[in-house]
Amino acid sequence: MYLNFIHNLKLKKMNTTELKGNWNEQKAKLKKKFAVLTDNDLMFEEGRKEEMFAKLQTKLGKTKEELHKILSDL
């Protein structure tokens, strides 16, 4: 689902409401899996995706590859 989400982000084929809905589902799963994460950590802002992922990597102590695997397994 995550890879599909990112693919659609790149293609800009989804409207803002759809993007927020998918990301809200992902956020809930991440927060359940990693209690240390907050809404601020998972705030998706258009054009700042890489910054958010870097913050998540740091907070969770994961590599980029590990983080992408975690997200794709949700």
MOPAC internal coordinates of N, CA, C and O (Angstrom, degrees):
PM7 1SCF
backbone

  N    0.0000 0     0.00 0     0.00 0    0    0    0
  C    1.4499 1     0.00 0     0.00 0    1    0    0
  C    1.5361 1   110.42 1     0.00 0    2    1    0
  O    1.2310 1   120.71 1   138.90 1    3    2    1
  N    1.3560 1   116.25 1   -41.10 1    3    2    1
  C    1.4533 1   119.85 1  -179.59 1    5    3    2
  C    1.5253 1   111.08 1   -60.82 1    6    5    3
  O    1.2310 1   120.96 1   134.55 1    7    6    5
  N    1.3372 1   115.77 1   -45.45 1    7    6    5
  C    1.4650 1   118.71 1  -179.01 1    9    7    6
  C    1.5193 1   110.45 1   -61.91 1   10    9    7
  O    1.2310 1   120.05 1   140.62 1   11   10    9
  N    1.3210 1   117.50 1   -39.38 1   11   10    9
  C    1.4553 1   121.85 1   176.59 1   13   11   10
  C    1.5279 1   109.94 1   -63.25 1   14   13   11
  O    1.2310 1   120.67 1   138.53 1   15   14   13
  N    1.3280 1   116.33 1   -41.47 1   15   14   13
  C    1.4619 1   121.84 1   178.88 1   17   15   14
  C    1.5330 1   110.00 1   -59.88 1   18   17   15
  O    1.2310 1   120.40 1   131.68 1   19   18   17
  N    1.3355 1   116.84 1   -48.32 1   19   18   17
  C    1.4679 1   120.96 1  -179.43 1   21   19   18
  C    1.5254 1   110.26 1   -66.40 1   22   21   19
  O    1.2310 1   120.20 1   138.54 1   23   22   21
  N    1.3222 1   117.23 1   -41.46 1   23   22   21
  C    1.4667 1   120.57 1   178.03 1   25   23   22
  C    1.5295 1   110.05 1   -57.00 1   26   25   23
  O    1.2310 1   120.39 1   134.48 1   27   26   25
  N    1.3142 1   116.86 1   -45.52 1   27   26   25
  C    1.4592 1   120.48 1   179.67 1   29   27   26
  C    1.5220 1   111.92 1   -67.95 1   30   29   27
  O    1.2310 1   120.59 1   146.53 1   31   30   29
  N    1.3287 1   116.49 1   -33.47 1   31   30   29
  C    1.4634 1   119.13 1   176.26 1   33   31   30
  C    1.5237 1   109.98 1   -61.69 1   34   33   31
  O    1.2310 1   121.05 1   136.01 1   35   34   33
  N    1.3204 1   115.59 1   -43.99 1   35   34   33
  C    1.4619 1   120.11 1  -178.20 1   37   35   34
  C    1.5191 1   111.04 1   -65.14 1   38   37   35
  O    1.2310 1   120.67 1   142.09 1   39   38   37
  N    1.3054 1   116.32 1   -37.91 1   39   38   37
  C    1.4562 1   119.82 1  -178.09 1   41   39   38
  C    1.5309 1   112.79 1   -83.38 1   42   41   39
  O    1.2310 1   120.46 1   167.33 1   43   42   41
  N    1.3295 1   116.72 1   -12.67 1   43   42   41
  C    1.4717 1   122.13 1   179.75 1   45   43   42
  C    1.5291 1   111.00 1    57.11 1   46   45   43
  O    1.2310 1   120.58 1  -143.51 1   47   46   45
  N    1.3356 1   116.50 1    36.49 1   47   46   45
  C    1.4532 1   120.27 1  -177.68 1   49   47   46
  C    1.5175 1   112.05 1   -91.16 1   50   49   47
  O    1.2310 1   119.69 1   164.36 1   51   50   49
  N    1.3100 1   118.20 1   -15.64 1   51   50   49
  C    1.4526 1   120.72 1  -178.42 1   53   51   50
  C    1.5188 1   109.07 1   -97.54 1   54   53   51
  O    1.2310 1   121.01 1   -33.10 1   55   54   53
  N    1.3095 1   115.68 1   146.90 1   55   54   53
  C    1.4604 1   117.42 1   175.85 1   57   55   54
  C    1.5253 1   109.36 1   -80.54 1   58   57   55
  O    1.2310 1   120.03 1   -11.24 1   59   58   57
  N    1.3089 1   117.54 1   168.76 1   59   58   57
  C    1.4591 1   122.62 1  -174.88 1   61   59   58
  C    1.5149 1   111.91 1   -59.06 1   62   61   59
  O    1.2310 1   119.47 1   140.65 1   63   62   61
  N    1.3036 1   118.62 1   -39.35 1   63   62   61
  C    1.4608 1   122.09 1  -179.90 1   65   63   62
  C    1.5201 1   110.79 1   -62.90 1   66   65   63
  O    1.2310 1   119.93 1   136.82 1   67   66   65
  N    1.3329 1   117.73 1   -43.18 1   67   66   65
  C    1.4552 1   121.38 1   179.07 1   69   67   66
  C    1.5284 1   110.96 1   -65.00 1   70   69   67
  O    1.2310 1   120.33 1   138.10 1   71   70   69
  N    1.3297 1   116.98 1   -41.90 1   71   70   69
  C    1.4609 1   120.66 1   178.88 1   73   71   70
  C    1.5137 1   110.72 1   -61.19 1   74   73   71
  O    1.2310 1   120.50 1   133.48 1   75   74   73
  N    1.3130 1   116.65 1   -46.52 1   75   74   73
  C    1.4591 1   120.52 1  -179.25 1   77   75   74
  C    1.5163 1   110.74 1   -63.77 1   78   77   75
  O    1.2310 1   119.96 1   141.21 1   79   78   77
  N    1.3140 1   117.68 1   -38.79 1   79   78   77
  C    1.4578 1   121.25 1   179.02 1   81   79   78
  C    1.5156 1   111.79 1   -62.61 1   82   81   79
  O    1.2310 1   120.02 1   131.66 1   83   82   81
  N    1.3325 1   117.57 1   -48.34 1   83   82   81
  C    1.4639 1   121.17 1   178.32 1   85   83   82
  C    1.5191 1   111.16 1   -62.99 1   86   85   83
  O    1.2310 1   120.32 1   135.85 1   87   86   85
  N    1.3060 1   116.99 1   -44.15 1   87   86   85
  C    1.4585 1   119.74 1  -178.73 1   89   87   86
  C    1.5194 1   110.43 1   -67.15 1   90   89   87
  O    1.2310 1   119.74 1   144.05 1   91   90   89
  N    1.3332 1   118.10 1   -35.95 1   91   90   89
  C    1.4618 1   120.19 1   177.56 1   93   91   90
  C    1.5232 1   111.17 1   -61.41 1   94   93   91
  O    1.2310 1   119.99 1   141.63 1   95   94   93
  N    1.3201 1   117.62 1   -38.37 1   95   94   93
  C    1.4657 1   121.20 1   176.02 1   97   95   94
  C    1.5272 1   110.28 1   -63.49 1   98   97   95
  O    1.2310 1   120.53 1   134.53 1   99   98   97
  N    1.3133 1   116.60 1   -45.47 1   99   98   97
  C    1.4608 1   121.61 1  -179.75 1  101   99   98
  C    1.5272 1   110.62 1   -63.79 1  102  101   99
  O    1.2310 1   120.47 1   137.51 1  103  102  101
  N    1.3348 1   116.71 1   -42.49 1  103  102  101
  C    1.4654 1   121.33 1   178.99 1  105  103  102
  C    1.5147 1   111.18 1   -57.87 1  106  105  103
  O    1.2310 1   120.68 1   133.70 1  107  106  105
  N    1.3217 1   116.31 1   -46.30 1  107  106  105
  C    1.4578 1   120.55 1  -178.78 1  109  107  106
  C    1.5259 1   110.75 1   -59.93 1  110  109  107
  O    1.2310 1   120.48 1   138.06 1  111  110  109
  N    1.3160 1   116.69 1   -41.94 1  111  110  109
  C    1.4626 1   120.79 1   179.29 1  113  111  110
  C    1.5275 1   111.21 1   -66.82 1  114  113  111
  O    1.2310 1   120.49 1   138.73 1  115  114  113
  N    1.3225 1   116.67 1   -41.27 1  115  114  113
  C    1.4661 1   120.33 1   178.96 1  117  115  114
  C    1.5276 1   111.34 1   -64.64 1  118  117  115
  O    1.2310 1   120.65 1   136.64 1  119  118  117
  N    1.3232 1   116.36 1   -43.36 1  119  118  117
  C    1.4628 1   120.07 1  -179.80 1  121  119  118
  C    1.5211 1   111.40 1   -65.48 1  122  121  119
  O    1.2310 1   120.59 1   146.81 1  123  122  121
  N    1.3226 1   116.48 1   -33.19 1  123  122  121
  C    1.4606 1   120.10 1   177.19 1  125  123  122
  C    1.5300 1   110.43 1   -69.31 1  126  125  123
  O    1.2310 1   120.54 1   140.29 1  127  126  125
  N    1.3179 1   116.58 1   -39.71 1  127  126  125
  C    1.4573 1   121.96 1  -178.36 1  129  127  126
  C    1.5301 1   111.95 1   -75.75 1  130  129  127
  O    1.2310 1   120.22 1   143.16 1  131  130  129
  N    1.3376 1   117.18 1   -36.84 1  131  130  129
  C    1.4645 1   122.89 1  -177.31 1  133  131  130
  C    1.5246 1   109.32 1  -126.03 1  134  133  131
  O    1.2310 1   120.71 1   -86.16 1  135  134  133
  N    1.3127 1   116.25 1    93.84 1  135  134  133
  C    1.4629 1   121.85 1  -175.40 1  137  135  134
  C    1.5273 1   112.77 1   -60.85 1  138  137  135
  O    1.2310 1   119.91 1   159.65 1  139  138  137
  N    1.3187 1   117.77 1   -20.35 1  139  138  137
  C    1.4619 1   122.30 1  -178.23 1  141  139  138
  C    1.5363 1   111.83 1   -71.69 1  142  141  139
  O    1.2310 1   119.74 1   160.91 1  143  142  141
  N    1.3286 1   118.10 1   -19.09 1  143  142  141
  C    1.4636 1   121.42 1  -177.18 1  145  143  142
  C    1.5254 1   111.32 1   -77.96 1  146  145  143
  O    1.2310 1   121.54 1   -37.87 1  147  146  145
  N    1.3240 1   114.65 1   142.13 1  147  146  145
  C    1.4649 1   121.30 1   178.68 1  149  147  146
  C    1.5261 1   109.82 1  -115.90 1  150  149  147
  O    1.2310 1   120.90 1    -9.77 1  151  150  149
  N    1.3215 1   115.88 1   170.23 1  151  150  149
  C    1.4668 1   120.07 1   175.63 1  153  151  150
  C    1.5260 1   110.90 1   -58.82 1  154  153  151
  O    1.2310 1   120.13 1   142.78 1  155  154  153
  N    1.3247 1   117.35 1   -37.22 1  155  154  153
  C    1.4685 1   120.63 1   178.96 1  157  155  154
  C    1.5237 1   111.48 1   -63.79 1  158  157  155
  O    1.2310 1   120.19 1   142.70 1  159  158  157
  N    1.3264 1   117.25 1   -37.30 1  159  158  157
  C    1.4646 1   120.66 1   178.35 1  161  159  158
  C    1.5192 1   110.90 1   -64.40 1  162  161  159
  O    1.2310 1   120.74 1   148.67 1  163  162  161
  N    1.3202 1   116.20 1   -31.33 1  163  162  161
  C    1.4622 1   121.82 1  -173.04 1  165  163  162
  C    1.5231 1   112.91 1  -106.14 1  166  165  163
  O    1.2310 1   120.44 1  -161.67 1  167  166  165
  N    1.3275 1   116.77 1    18.33 1  167  166  165
  C    1.4552 1   120.57 1   179.97 1  169  167  166
  C    1.5249 1   109.65 1   -73.45 1  170  169  167
  O    1.2310 1   121.08 1   -63.72 1  171  170  169
  N    1.3137 1   115.55 1   116.28 1  171  170  169
  C    1.4629 1   120.74 1  -179.96 1  173  171  170
  C    1.5151 1   109.18 1   -91.23 1  174  173  171
  O    1.2310 1   121.00 1   -59.81 1  175  174  173
  N    1.3248 1   115.70 1   120.19 1  175  174  173
  C    1.4520 1   120.88 1   175.89 1  177  175  174
  C    1.5264 1   107.34 1  -121.23 1  178  177  175
  O    1.2310 1   121.04 1   -48.92 1  179  178  177
  N    1.3066 1   115.61 1   131.08 1  179  178  177
  C    1.4519 1   120.17 1  -179.62 1  181  179  178
  C    1.5275 1   110.17 1   -55.20 1  182  181  179
  O    1.2310 1   121.04 1   -47.71 1  183  182  181
  N    1.3302 1   115.62 1   132.29 1  183  182  181
  C    1.4527 1   121.15 1   179.28 1  185  183  182
  C    1.5175 1   114.39 1    84.46 1  186  185  183
  O    1.2310 1   119.85 1   178.11 1  187  186  185
  N    1.3449 1   117.89 1    -1.89 1  187  186  185
  C    1.4645 1   120.57 1  -177.79 1  189  187  186
  C    1.5283 1   111.78 1  -124.98 1  190  189  187
  O    1.2310 1   120.92 1  -155.49 1  191  190  189
  N    1.3275 1   115.85 1    24.51 1  191  190  189
  C    1.4633 1   121.96 1  -177.56 1  193  191  190
  C    1.5248 1   111.48 1   -59.04 1  194  193  191
  O    1.2310 1   120.03 1   131.84 1  195  194  193
  N    1.3245 1   117.54 1   -48.16 1  195  194  193
  C    1.4664 1   121.18 1  -177.30 1  197  195  194
  C    1.5257 1   111.14 1   -62.82 1  198  197  195
  O    1.2310 1   120.26 1   142.77 1  199  198  197
  N    1.3222 1   117.11 1   -37.23 1  199  198  197
  C    1.4626 1   121.29 1   178.11 1  201  199  198
  C    1.5308 1   110.02 1   -63.57 1  202  201  199
  O    1.2310 1   120.56 1   137.64 1  203  202  201
  N    1.3353 1   116.54 1   -42.36 1  203  202  201
  C    1.4568 1   120.91 1   179.26 1  205  203  202
  C    1.5314 1   109.74 1   -64.34 1  206  205  203
  O    1.2310 1   119.96 1   135.49 1  207  206  205
  N    1.3371 1   117.68 1   -44.51 1  207  206  205
  C    1.4565 1   120.51 1  -179.94 1  209  207  206
  C    1.5251 1   110.96 1   -63.17 1  210  209  207
  O    1.2310 1   119.79 1   141.38 1  211  210  209
  N    1.3211 1   118.00 1   -38.62 1  211  210  209
  C    1.4692 1   121.08 1   177.86 1  213  211  210
  C    1.5274 1   110.19 1   -62.59 1  214  213  211
  O    1.2310 1   120.34 1   139.02 1  215  214  213
  N    1.3193 1   116.95 1   -40.98 1  215  214  213
  C    1.4634 1   121.46 1   177.96 1  217  215  214
  C    1.5292 1   110.20 1   -62.67 1  218  217  215
  O    1.2310 1   120.45 1   137.17 1  219  218  217
  N    1.3342 1   116.75 1   -42.83 1  219  218  217
  C    1.4637 1   120.81 1   178.89 1  221  219  218
  C    1.5260 1   111.14 1   -64.25 1  222  221  219
  O    1.2310 1   120.41 1   137.58 1  223  222  221
  N    1.3200 1   116.83 1   -42.42 1  223  222  221
  C    1.4593 1   121.18 1   178.17 1  225  223  222
  C    1.5189 1   110.41 1   -56.85 1  226  225  223
  O    1.2310 1   120.86 1   132.84 1  227  226  225
  N    1.3204 1   115.96 1   -47.16 1  227  226  225
  C    1.4581 1   121.21 1  -178.62 1  229  227  226
  C    1.5245 1   110.88 1   -64.43 1  230  229  227
  O    1.2310 1   120.52 1   131.65 1  231  230  229
  N    1.3077 1   116.61 1   -48.35 1  231  230  229
  C    1.4669 1   121.01 1  -176.11 1  233  231  230
  C    1.5269 1   111.56 1   -64.62 1  234  233  231
  O    1.2310 1   120.36 1   142.46 1  235  234  233
  N    1.3295 1   116.91 1   -37.54 1  235  234  233
  C    1.4609 1   120.87 1  -177.99 1  237  235  234
  C    1.5221 1   113.17 1   -91.71 1  238  237  235
  O    1.2310 1   120.18 1   170.07 1  239  238  237
  N    1.3421 1   117.26 1    -9.93 1  239  238  237
  C    1.4553 1   120.84 1  -178.68 1  241  239  238
  C    1.5194 1   111.95 1    66.77 1  242  241  239
  O    1.2310 1   120.61 1  -142.41 1  243  242  241
  N    1.3270 1   116.43 1    37.59 1  243  242  241
  C    1.4630 1   122.14 1  -177.57 1  245  243  242
  C    1.5249 1   110.09 1  -115.61 1  246  245  243
  O    1.2310 1   121.14 1   -25.81 1  247  246  245
  N    1.3325 1   115.43 1   154.19 1  247  246  245
  C    1.4570 1   119.80 1   173.23 1  249  247  246
  C    1.5282 1   108.14 1   -78.73 1  250  249  247
  O    1.2310 1   120.99 1   -11.06 1  251  250  249
  N    1.3133 1   115.71 1   168.94 1  251  250  249
  C    1.4607 1   120.87 1   177.53 1  253  251  250
  C    1.5297 1   110.34 1   -58.76 1  254  253  251
  O    1.2310 1   120.91 1   137.03 1  255  254  253
  N    1.3208 1   115.86 1   -42.97 1  255  254  253
  C    1.4650 1   120.86 1  -179.84 1  257  255  254
  C    1.5240 1   111.44 1   -64.63 1  258  257  255
  O    1.2310 1   120.84 1   137.35 1  259  258  257
  N    1.3437 1   115.99 1   -42.65 1  259  258  257
  C    1.4667 1   119.70 1   178.18 1  261  259  258
  C    1.5192 1   111.31 1   -62.43 1  262  261  259
  O    1.2310 1   120.77 1   138.20 1  263  262  261
  N    1.3226 1   116.13 1   -41.80 1  263  262  261
  C    1.4574 1   120.34 1   179.93 1  265  263  262
  C    1.5249 1   110.65 1   -64.85 1  266  265  263
  O    1.2310 1   119.63 1   136.62 1  267  266  265
  N    1.3137 1   118.32 1   -43.38 1  267  266  265
  C    1.4474 1   121.24 1   178.44 1  269  267  266
  C    1.5281 1   111.05 1   -62.97 1  270  269  267
  O    1.2310 1   120.20 1   142.84 1  271  270  269
  N    1.3327 1   117.22 1   -37.16 1  271  270  269
  C    1.4779 1   120.81 1   177.59 1  273  271  270
  C    1.5242 1   110.02 1   -65.81 1  274  273  271
  O    1.2310 1   120.24 1   136.13 1  275  274  273
  N    1.3213 1   117.14 1   -43.87 1  275  274  273
  C    1.4625 1   121.64 1   178.86 1  277  275  274
  C    1.5250 1   109.36 1   -58.02 1  278  277  275
  O    1.2310 1   120.65 1   132.67 1  279  278  277
  N    1.3173 1   116.36 1   -47.33 1  279  278  277
  C    1.4617 1   120.37 1  -178.39 1  281  279  278
  C    1.5184 1   112.14 1   -66.84 1  282  281  279
  O    1.2310 1   120.24 1   142.41 1  283  282  281
  N    1.3145 1   117.14 1   -37.59 1  283  282  281
  C    1.4625 1   118.99 1  -178.77 1  285  283  282
  C    1.5326 1   111.33 1   -72.63 1  286  285  283
  O    1.2310 1   120.47 1   156.31 1  287  286  285
  N    1.3365 1   116.71 1   -23.69 1  287  286  285
  C    1.4732 1   121.07 1   179.48 1  289  287  286
  C    1.5266 1   113.50 1   -85.19 1  290  289  287
  O    1.2310 1   119.81 1   172.37 1  291  290  289
  N    1.3164 1   117.96 1    -7.63 1  291  290  289
  C    1.4697 1   120.21 1  -178.74 1  293  291  290
  C    1.5220 1   111.54 1   -65.83 1  294  293  291
  O    1.2310 1   120.10 1   180.00 1  295  294  293

